[in-house]
Amino acid sequence: MNDLRINGERLWASLMELAKIGATPKGGVKRLALTDLDKQGRDLVVGWAKEAGMSITIDQIGNVFMRREGRNPSLPPIMTGSHIDTQPTGGKFDGNYGVLAGLEVVRTLNDQGIATEAPVEVAFWTNEEGSRFVPVMMGSGVFCGAFSLETAYAAKDTEGKSVKDELARIGYMGEQVPGQHPIGAYFETHIEQGPVLEDADKVIGVVPAVMGLSWYDCVVTGMEAHAGPTPMGLRKDAMQVSTYIMQEVVKIANRYPPYGRGTVGMVQVFPNSRNVIPGEVKFSIDLRNVNDELLNTMHEEMLAFIDKTRSDSGLAISIERVSYYPPCPFHPDCVGAVREATAKLGYSTMDVVSGAGHDAIYAARLAPAGMIFVPCKDGISHNEIEDAKSDHLEAGCNVLLHAMLERAKIVSS
């Protein structure tokens, strides 16, 4: 079976067909979770699954599981999947590729008349993007118990519409209790959403882990004063002290390569006037790394630096950690299956630690999991110009096919 390959043209055609639902003038997709467009996308994918002979199960948070039966139905399924909801200015491939790659695996098995010992399933998870409702990765988070179904149901969009009501309205509130659906192993294919693979000219990224992240809100409080009459030495300039901290965020990340990340992405200045010394600055801090030890070290260094800056400057500085996602190492068996499939197929490869969150993080809490990355043009994602080469998408799907078969086991004829 080493020569087994998926139909790349069919995969591409499916991606382009799904991308028509919610298509934007700039070539992207706007298909927010639990909207009418999301329902249309769900209906299309479920229809394709039924045409491929798959059975459908929907749980109470709207996660959809599409099943190709194995010779031994009592075995937990070897699952793949992702999401089909998008950002408001999203692209054709983020999430969608992982779902349709799974569907293409099943279509290929059907074409070749291949039976597997374990069932094979393709899932798409509700509200992965978190654009319309928070928390992000909602469906898989409820599934693994990261937060309750009631919390998810109560979430509302900017118009006051709740997840529970919208799920019922589009007809995707199922009966199965989230988390009661078994998983034997989980694989997720995805565009990288970063520039590493393209920069290295590699086709397949083997993903050993997803970075952990710590998010903080920091507030520096000084005193507003006139920019002209107030001498430099007598100022209580919240902006200058804030920029000092912001530079340290970058320095901390650079001290812990190759996966250290430090970002200040949001800044609010009060009173935000060109001739007034800023009296208060609020800003975000985002720290990331690949394991708990490194991330905790970065955390402690950040707090120590702020303590020293508070003492040196005499200004009030508060910092609050508002979100924390621990690093997620993937299971060696699944990472190994991806690595072996890539080698067997002869694709160029490198390890790529994911800097973004994925549903696989939550699936990994319940079953062995792994991810496969393929390049995306200029590393751009969450953007209407998001793009990927069809041969790269085909290659990633071929790796998925062989990795899943290694776990599901082909039935000998």
C-alpha positions as CSV (number, residue, x, y, z in Angstrom):
1,M,0.0,0.0,0.0
2,N,3.0,2.3,-0.1
3,D,1.9,3.6,-3.5
4,L,-1.6,4.6,-2.2
5,R,-2.4,8.3,-2.9
6,I,-5.4,10.5,-2.6
7,N,-7.1,12.4,-5.4
8,G,-5.6,15.9,-5.2
9,E,-7.9,17.4,-7.8
10,R,-10.9,16.2,-6.0
11,L,-9.6,17.6,-2.7
12,W,-9.0,21.0,-4.3
13,A,-12.4,21.0,-6.0
14,S,-14.1,20.3,-2.6
15,L,-12.2,23.1,-1.0
16,M,-13.2,25.5,-3.7
17,E,-16.8,24.4,-3.5
18,L,-17.0,24.9,0.2
19,A,-15.3,28.3,-0.2
20,K,-18.2,29.6,-2.3
21,I,-20.4,29.6,0.9
22,G,-19.6,32.9,2.5
23,A,-17.2,34.0,-0.3
24,T,-15.9,37.6,0.0
25,P,-15.1,40.0,-2.8
26,K,-11.3,39.8,-2.0
27,G,-11.3,36.0,-2.4
28,G,-11.7,35.0,1.2
29,V,-14.5,33.5,3.2
30,K,-16.7,34.9,6.0
31,R,-18.6,32.0,7.5
32,L,-19.0,32.7,11.2
33,A,-20.0,30.0,13.7
34,L,-23.7,29.1,13.9
35,T,-24.9,31.6,11.2
36,D,-27.0,30.6,8.2
37,L,-23.8,30.4,6.2
38,D,-22.3,28.0,8.7
39,K,-25.4,25.9,8.4
40,Q,-25.0,25.8,4.6
41,G,-21.4,24.8,5.0
42,R,-22.3,22.1,7.5
43,D,-25.0,20.8,5.3
44,L,-22.7,20.6,2.3
45,V,-20.0,18.6,4.2
46,V,-22.5,16.3,5.9
47,G,-24.1,15.7,2.5
48,W,-20.7,14.7,1.0
49,A,-20.1,12.4,4.0
50,K,-23.4,10.7,3.4
51,E,-22.6,10.2,-0.3
52,A,-19.4,8.5,0.9
53,G,-21.5,6.1,2.9
54,M,-20.7,7.6,6.3
55,S,-23.0,7.7,9.3
56,I,-23.5,11.0,11.2
57,T,-23.5,11.8,14.9
58,I,-24.0,15.3,16.3
59,D,-23.4,16.1,20.0
60,Q,-25.1,18.7,22.1
61,I,-22.6,21.5,21.3
62,G,-22.9,20.8,17.6
63,N,-19.7,18.9,17.0
64,V,-20.3,16.6,14.0
65,F,-18.7,13.1,13.7
66,M,-18.8,11.4,10.3
67,R,-18.0,7.7,10.5
68,R,-16.7,5.1,8.1
69,E,-17.3,1.7,9.8
70,G,-14.4,-0.7,10.5
71,R,-14.4,-4.4,10.6
72,N,-14.4,-4.2,14.4
73,P,-17.0,-1.5,15.4
74,S,-16.2,-1.9,19.0
75,L,-12.7,-0.3,18.5
76,P,-12.5,3.4,19.1
77,P,-12.3,5.3,15.8
78,I,-9.2,6.7,14.3
79,M,-10.3,10.3,13.9
80,T,-9.2,13.3,12.0
81,G,-10.8,16.7,11.6
82,S,-10.8,20.5,12.2
83,H,-13.4,23.2,11.8
84,I,-15.3,25.0,9.0
85,D,-16.2,28.2,10.7
86,T,-14.0,31.1,9.7
87,Q,-12.7,34.5,10.8
88,P,-14.8,37.6,9.6
89,T,-12.0,38.1,7.0
90,G,-10.9,34.5,6.7
91,G,-9.4,32.3,4.0
92,K,-10.3,29.1,2.2
93,F,-8.0,26.8,4.0
94,D,-7.8,27.5,7.7
95,G,-9.7,24.6,9.3
96,N,-11.6,23.7,6.1
97,Y,-8.5,21.8,4.8
98,G,-8.4,19.6,7.8
99,V,-12.0,18.6,7.5
100,L,-12.0,18.0,3.7
101,A,-8.6,16.2,3.9
102,G,-10.3,13.7,6.2
103,L,-13.2,13.4,3.8
104,E,-10.8,12.8,0.9
105,V,-9.1,10.0,3.0
106,V,-12.4,8.2,3.2
107,R,-13.2,8.8,-0.5
108,T,-9.8,7.3,-1.3
109,L,-10.4,4.2,0.9
110,N,-13.8,3.8,-0.8
111,D,-12.2,4.1,-4.3
112,Q,-9.6,1.4,-3.5
113,G,-12.0,-0.9,-1.7
114,I,-9.9,-0.8,1.4
115,A,-11.3,-2.0,4.7
116,T,-9.9,-1.0,8.1
117,E,-9.9,-2.8,11.4
118,A,-10.9,0.2,13.4
119,P,-13.6,2.7,12.2
120,V,-12.3,5.9,10.6
121,E,-14.1,9.2,11.5
122,V,-13.9,12.8,10.4
123,A,-15.0,15.5,12.8
124,F,-15.7,19.2,12.6
125,W,-15.8,21.1,15.8
126,T,-18.1,24.0,16.6
127,N,-16.8,27.6,16.9
128,E,-13.1,26.9,16.8
129,E,-12.3,30.5,15.7
130,G,-14.1,32.2,18.6
131,S,-14.9,35.2,16.4
132,R,-18.6,35.3,17.1
133,F,-18.7,33.6,20.5
134,V,-16.1,33.1,23.2
135,P,-14.4,31.0,24.3
136,V,-12.3,30.0,21.4
137,M,-12.1,26.3,20.4
138,M,-15.5,26.0,22.0
139,G,-16.7,22.6,20.6
140,S,-13.6,20.7,21.3
141,G,-13.2,22.5,24.7
142,V,-16.6,21.4,25.8
143,F,-15.9,17.9,24.4
144,C,-12.8,17.4,26.6
145,G,-14.3,19.1,29.7
146,A,-12.2,22.3,29.6
147,F,-15.4,24.2,30.3
148,S,-19.0,23.2,30.7
149,L,-21.8,22.9,28.2
150,E,-23.8,25.4,30.2
151,T,-21.0,28.0,29.9
152,A,-20.8,27.5,26.2
153,Y,-24.6,27.6,25.8
154,A,-24.8,30.9,27.6
155,A,-22.2,32.7,25.4
156,K,-23.7,35.5,23.4
157,D,-22.6,37.4,20.3
158,T,-22.6,41.2,19.9
159,E,-26.3,41.1,19.1
160,G,-27.2,39.2,22.3
161,K,-27.9,35.9,20.5
162,S,-26.8,32.8,22.5
163,V,-25.0,29.7,21.3
164,K,-27.8,27.5,22.6
165,D,-30.5,29.4,20.6
166,E,-28.4,29.6,17.5
167,L,-27.5,25.9,17.6
168,A,-31.1,25.0,17.8
169,R,-32.1,27.5,15.1
170,I,-29.7,26.0,12.5
171,G,-30.6,22.5,13.4
172,Y,-27.3,21.3,14.8
173,M,-28.0,20.7,18.5
174,G,-27.5,17.0,18.7
175,E,-28.3,14.6,21.4
176,Q,-25.0,12.9,22.3
177,V,-23.4,14.2,25.5
178,P,-20.1,15.9,24.6
179,G,-17.1,13.8,25.5
180,Q,-19.0,10.5,25.3
181,H,-17.8,9.9,21.8
182,P,-14.8,7.6,21.8
183,I,-11.5,8.5,20.1
184,G,-8.7,5.9,19.5
185,A,-6.3,8.5,18.0
186,Y,-6.7,12.0,16.5
187,F,-4.8,13.6,13.6
188,E,-5.3,17.1,12.3
189,T,-3.9,18.5,9.1
190,H,-3.6,22.3,8.8
191,I,-1.9,25.0,6.9
192,E,1.0,26.2,9.0
193,Q,-0.4,29.8,9.5
194,G,3.3,30.9,9.7
195,P,6.3,31.3,7.4
196,V,8.6,28.6,8.7
197,L,7.9,25.8,6.2
198,E,7.9,28.2,3.2
199,D,11.1,29.9,4.3
200,A,12.8,26.5,4.7
201,D,11.3,25.2,1.4
202,K,9.8,22.1,3.1
203,V,6.6,20.4,2.2
204,I,5.5,18.8,5.4
205,G,5.8,20.0,9.0
206,V,5.8,17.3,11.6
207,V,4.2,19.0,14.7
208,P,5.6,17.6,18.0
209,A,3.8,20.2,20.2
210,V,1.8,23.3,20.4
211,M,3.3,26.3,22.3
212,G,1.8,27.3,25.6
213,L,0.8,30.9,26.2
214,S,0.4,33.4,29.0
215,W,-1.7,36.5,28.4
216,Y,-1.5,39.6,30.7
217,D,-3.1,43.0,31.1
218,C,-0.6,45.6,32.3
219,V,-1.5,49.1,33.5
220,V,1.1,51.8,34.1
221,T,-0.3,54.9,36.0
222,G,1.6,58.2,36.0
223,M,0.2,61.7,35.8
224,E,-1.0,63.8,32.9
225,A,0.7,67.1,32.5
226,H,1.4,69.7,29.8
227,A,4.0,68.5,27.3
228,G,5.6,72.0,27.1
229,P,6.1,73.5,30.6
230,T,6.9,70.2,32.4
231,P,10.7,69.5,32.5
232,M,11.8,65.9,31.6
233,G,13.1,65.2,35.1
234,L,9.9,66.1,36.8
235,R,7.5,64.0,34.7
236,K,5.5,60.9,35.6
237,D,5.3,59.7,32.1
238,A,3.3,56.4,31.9
239,M,4.1,56.0,28.2
240,Q,7.9,56.0,28.6
241,V,7.8,53.5,31.5
242,S,5.4,51.3,29.4
243,T,7.7,51.3,26.4
244,Y,10.5,50.2,28.7
245,I,8.4,47.2,29.8
246,M,7.4,46.5,26.2
247,Q,11.0,46.2,25.1
248,E,11.7,43.8,27.9
249,V,8.8,41.5,26.6
250,V,10.8,41.2,23.4
251,K,14.1,40.7,25.2
252,I,12.7,37.9,27.4
253,A,11.4,36.1,24.3
254,N,14.8,36.4,22.6
255,R,16.5,34.9,25.7
256,Y,14.7,31.6,25.2
257,P,14.9,30.6,21.5
258,P,13.9,29.0,19.2
259,Y,10.3,29.0,20.5
260,G,10.3,32.0,22.8
261,R,7.7,34.5,21.7
262,G,6.9,37.9,23.2
263,T,4.3,40.3,21.9
264,V,2.6,43.6,22.8
265,G,-0.4,43.7,20.5
266,M,-2.8,46.2,22.1
267,V,-2.1,49.6,23.6
268,Q,-4.5,52.2,25.1
269,V,-3.1,55.6,26.0
270,F,-4.9,58.1,28.2
271,P,-5.7,60.9,27.5
272,N,-4.2,60.2,24.0
273,S,-3.5,63.8,23.2
274,R,-0.4,65.0,21.4
275,N,0.6,67.7,23.8
276,V,-0.3,65.9,27.1
277,I,2.1,63.6,28.9
278,P,0.3,60.3,29.2
279,G,-1.1,59.6,32.6
280,E,-2.1,56.0,32.1
281,V,-1.2,53.3,29.6
282,K,-2.9,49.9,29.4
283,F,-1.4,47.2,27.2
284,S,-1.4,43.5,26.6
285,I,1.5,41.1,27.0
286,D,1.6,37.7,25.2
287,L,4.4,35.2,26.2
288,R,4.7,31.8,24.6
289,N,7.1,28.9,24.6
290,V,7.1,25.1,24.0
291,N,7.2,23.7,27.6
292,D,6.0,24.7,31.0
293,E,9.5,25.2,32.5
294,L,10.5,27.8,29.9
295,L,7.2,29.5,29.9
296,N,7.2,29.7,33.7
297,T,10.7,31.1,33.6
298,M,9.6,33.8,31.2
299,H,6.6,34.5,33.4
300,E,8.8,34.9,36.5
301,E,11.3,37.2,34.7
302,M,8.4,39.4,33.5
303,L,7.1,39.8,37.0
304,A,10.5,40.5,38.4
305,F,11.2,43.1,35.8
306,I,7.9,44.9,36.5
307,D,8.7,44.9,40.3
308,K,12.0,46.5,39.6
309,T,10.5,49.0,37.2
310,R,7.9,49.9,39.7
311,S,10.5,50.6,42.3
312,D,12.9,52.5,40.0
313,S,10.2,54.6,38.4
314,G,8.0,55.3,41.4
315,L,4.9,54.8,39.2
316,A,2.1,52.4,40.0
317,I,2.2,49.3,37.7
318,S,-0.3,46.5,37.8
319,I,-0.1,43.2,35.9
320,E,-2.7,40.5,35.8
321,R,-2.5,37.2,34.0
322,V,-5.9,36.9,32.2
323,S,-5.4,33.7,30.2
324,Y,-3.2,30.6,30.3
325,Y,-3.0,27.7,28.0
326,P,-0.3,25.1,28.9
327,P,2.0,23.8,26.2
328,C,0.6,20.7,24.5
329,P,3.1,18.0,23.5
330,F,1.6,15.5,21.1
331,H,1.7,11.8,21.6
332,P,5.0,10.1,20.4
333,D,3.0,7.4,18.6
334,C,1.0,9.8,16.5
335,V,4.0,12.1,15.9
336,G,5.9,8.9,14.9
337,A,3.1,7.9,12.5
338,V,3.3,11.2,10.8
339,R,7.0,11.1,10.6
340,E,7.1,7.6,9.2
341,A,4.4,8.4,6.6
342,T,6.3,11.5,5.4
343,A,9.5,9.5,5.0
344,K,7.7,6.7,3.2
345,L,6.2,9.1,0.8
346,G,9.5,10.9,0.2
347,Y,8.4,14.5,1.1
348,S,10.8,17.1,2.4
349,T,10.1,17.7,6.0
350,M,11.0,19.5,9.3
351,D,9.6,19.7,12.8
352,V,7.4,22.7,13.4
353,V,6.1,23.6,16.8
354,S,2.7,25.3,16.4
355,G,2.4,28.8,17.7
356,A,-1.4,28.8,17.2
357,G,-4.1,26.9,19.1
358,H,-6.0,24.1,17.4
359,D,-8.8,21.6,18.3
360,A,-6.1,19.0,18.5
361,I,-5.0,20.5,21.8
362,Y,-8.2,19.5,23.4
363,A,-8.5,16.2,21.6
364,A,-5.0,15.4,23.0
365,R,-6.5,15.5,26.5
366,L,-8.6,12.4,25.7
367,A,-6.6,10.4,23.2
368,P,-3.2,10.2,21.4
369,A,-3.0,13.1,19.0
370,G,-0.8,14.6,16.3
371,M,-0.7,17.3,13.6
372,I,0.5,17.7,10.1
373,F,1.4,21.1,8.7
374,V,1.7,22.2,5.1
375,P,3.0,25.6,3.9
376,C,0.8,28.6,3.2
377,K,1.8,31.5,1.0
378,D,3.9,34.1,2.9
379,G,2.8,32.5,6.1
380,I,-0.4,34.5,6.0
381,S,-3.6,33.3,7.6
382,H,-6.8,34.8,9.2
383,N,-6.8,36.9,6.0
384,E,-8.8,36.9,2.8
385,I,-5.6,36.5,0.8
386,E,-4.6,33.2,2.6
387,D,-3.4,30.8,0.0
388,A,-1.7,27.4,-0.4
389,K,-0.4,25.3,-3.2
390,S,-2.6,22.4,-4.4
391,D,0.3,20.0,-4.5
392,H,1.2,20.8,-0.9
393,L,-2.4,20.2,0.2
394,E,-2.3,16.9,-1.6
395,A,0.9,16.0,0.1
396,G,-0.4,16.7,3.5
397,C,-3.5,14.7,2.8
398,N,-1.4,11.7,1.6
399,V,0.6,11.9,4.9
400,L,-2.7,11.9,6.8
401,L,-4.0,8.9,4.8
402,H,-0.9,6.8,5.7
403,A,-0.7,7.9,9.3
404,M,-4.4,7.1,9.8
405,L,-4.0,3.7,8.2
406,E,-1.0,2.9,10.4
407,R,-3.4,3.3,13.4
408,A,-6.6,2.0,11.9
409,K,-4.9,-1.1,10.3
410,I,-5.8,-2.3,6.9
411,V,-7.8,-5.6,6.9
412,S,-5.9,-8.3,5.1
413,S,-7.8,-9.7,2.1
